[in-house]
Amino acid sequence: MVDQLEAYLRAQSSRAFGDVASVSGRTLQPISIGLMTAADNLLAKALREWRSDRARAMRYVDRAIKLPFDDHEQHVPVLAAAGMILYEQLVDEVEAGDDEAWLHAAVAILEKDGPARFVLAEQLRVISEDWEIPAHQKRIIQKAVAPIPPRPPLRDLWDLTPEETRELVAGILEICIAFEDTLWELTGDGEV
């Protein structure tokens, strides 16, 4: 099988433009990594300032929104980074596996209205499908997300205006803060 793949790649590379796809992917990957890193760093700074200086936090968000569309990954870096921050925050608690406080906190936040509520619902759906969590937790998630209709994933939201992007990213960061606060209220642990 490996020999067949190597023969195919040799044949492709000897044709006109045959190796362009693999070369262009390698060329653009560092740019994608740089855009994602920049968006992630700016949003991490925004989260650190969120409680104490919202105006400064939003300036970080605005800078992240100005990052260009990632042609290689085909997504808006600030939206991808915001979704990943929320996902990682949830997964960190799932992996801790100490109790169900993470789930109760997420469900409590999901019951509130907000521009990014669908993002939290989608992240919970992903956790329910991809992570080995107890069946009763999966049922809790399914019941909690059922009233929230699925929307296109963040990576497919290319056509949002800067104002819509700003509102959505701020909503996701607000969920991150609310999750941390609610988790702390439920457990008495955490950093606020």
C-alpha positions in Angstrom: 0.0 0.0 0.0 2.8 2.4 0.9 4.6 1.6 -2.4 1.4 2.4 -4.3 1.1 5.7 -2.5 4.7 6.6 -3.2 4.4 5.6 -6.9 1.3 7.8 -7.1 3.0 10.8 -5.5 6.0 10.4 -7.8 3.7 10.3 -10.9 1.8 13.4 -9.7 5.0 15.4 -9.0 6.3 14.7 -12.5 3.1 16.2 -14.1 2.7 19.8 -14.7 1.3 21.4 -11.5 1.2 18.0 -10.0 2.8 18.9 -6.7 1.2 22.3 -6.3 -1.4 21.2 -3.8 1.0 19.7 -1.3 3.5 22.5 -1.8 0.9 25.2 -1.3 -0.4 23.5 1.8 3.0 23.5 3.4 3.5 27.1 2.4 0.2 28.3 3.8 0.2 26.3 7.0 2.6 28.6 9.0 0.4 31.5 8.1 -2.7 29.7 9.4 -0.8 28.8 12.6 0.3 32.4 13.0 -3.3 33.7 12.5 -4.7 31.3 15.0 -2.0 32.0 17.5 -2.6 35.7 17.2 -6.3 35.4 17.6 -5.9 33.1 20.6 -3.4 35.4 22.3 -5.7 38.5 21.8 -8.7 36.7 23.1 -6.8 35.4 26.1 -5.8 39.0 26.9 -9.4 40.0 26.5 -10.5 37.3 29.0 -8.0 38.5 31.5 -9.4 42.0 31.3 -13.1 41.0 31.0 -14.1 41.6 34.6 -12.0 44.7 35.4 -11.8 46.7 32.2 -14.4 45.7 29.6 -13.5 48.5 27.2 -9.9 47.3 27.1 -11.0 43.7 26.7 -13.1 44.7 23.7 -10.2 46.5 22.1 -8.4 43.1 22.2 -11.4 41.6 20.6 -11.5 44.3 17.9 -7.9 43.7 17.1 -8.6 39.9 16.8 -11.5 40.6 14.5 -9.2 42.6 12.1 -7.1 39.5 11.5 -7.6 38.4 7.9 -9.6 35.4 6.7 -7.5 32.2 6.7 -7.6 31.0 3.1 -5.8 27.8 4.0 -8.1 26.7 6.8 -11.1 28.4 5.3 -12.2 30.1 8.6 -12.3 33.4 10.4 -9.4 33.1 12.9 -11.2 35.0 15.7 -14.3 32.8 15.5 -12.2 29.6 15.4 -10.1 30.8 18.4 -13.2 31.9 20.4 -14.9 28.5 19.8 -11.7 26.7 20.8 -11.3 28.6 24.0 -14.8 27.7 25.1 -14.4 24.1 24.0 -11.1 23.7 25.8 -12.6 25.2 29.0 -15.4 22.7 28.9 -13.1 19.8 28.1 -10.7 20.7 30.9 -13.6 20.2 33.3 -14.8 17.0 31.6 -11.3 15.5 31.8 -11.0 16.5 35.5 -13.9 14.1 36.0 -14.3 14.9 39.6 -18.1 15.6 39.6 -20.9 16.9 37.4 -20.5 20.5 38.4 -19.2 21.3 34.8 -22.4 19.9 33.4 -24.7 21.7 35.8 -22.8 25.0 35.2 -23.0 24.6 31.4 -26.8 23.8 31.5 -27.4 26.8 33.7 -25.7 29.1 31.3 -27.4 27.4 28.3 -30.8 28.3 29.9 -29.9 32.0 29.6 -30.4 33.9 26.3 -27.5 35.4 24.4 -26.0 35.8 21.0 -23.6 32.8 21.5 -25.9 30.4 23.1 -25.9 28.2 20.0 -22.1 27.9 20.3 -22.3 26.5 23.8 -25.0 24.1 22.6 -22.9 22.9 19.7 -19.8 22.4 22.0 -22.0 20.3 24.4 -23.3 18.3 21.4 -19.7 17.6 20.4 -18.7 16.6 23.9 -21.7 14.3 24.1 -20.8 12.6 20.8 -17.0 12.5 21.1 -16.2 12.0 24.7 -16.8 9.0 26.9 -19.1 10.5 29.5 -21.8 8.6 31.4 -25.1 7.9 29.6 -27.1 10.0 32.1 -24.8 13.0 31.3 -25.4 12.5 27.6 -29.2 12.5 28.3 -28.9 15.8 30.3 -27.0 17.4 27.4 -29.5 16.1 24.8 -32.4 17.5 26.8 -30.6 20.9 27.4 -29.6 21.5 23.8 -32.9 20.2 22.2 -34.7 23.6 22.2 -31.7 25.3 20.6 -31.7 24.7 16.8 -28.4 23.9 15.3 -26.7 26.7 13.3 -23.8 26.5 11.0 -20.5 25.9 12.8 -18.3 28.9 13.5 -15.9 27.9 10.8 -18.8 28.4 8.2 -19.7 31.9 9.4 -17.7 33.8 6.8 -20.2 36.5 5.9 -20.8 38.2 9.3 -20.2 41.9 9.5 -17.5 43.1 11.9 -20.3 44.2 14.3 -21.9 40.8 14.2 -18.6 39.1 14.7 -17.9 41.4 17.6 -21.2 40.6 19.2 -20.7 36.8 18.7 -17.1 36.8 20.0 -18.1 38.9 23.0 -21.0 36.5 23.7 -18.6 33.5 23.6 -16.2 35.2 26.0 -19.1 36.1 28.2 -20.1 32.4 28.3 -16.5 31.5 29.3 -16.6 33.9 32.2 -20.1 32.8 33.2 -19.1 29.2 33.1 -16.1 29.9 35.3 -18.2 31.9 37.8 -21.0 29.4 37.9 -18.6 26.5 38.4 -17.0 28.4 41.2 -20.4 29.0 42.8 -21.3 25.3 42.5 -18.0 24.0 43.8 -16.3 26.8 45.7 -13.2 26.1 43.6 -11.8 27.9 40.7 -10.4 31.3 39.9 -12.5 34.4 39.7 
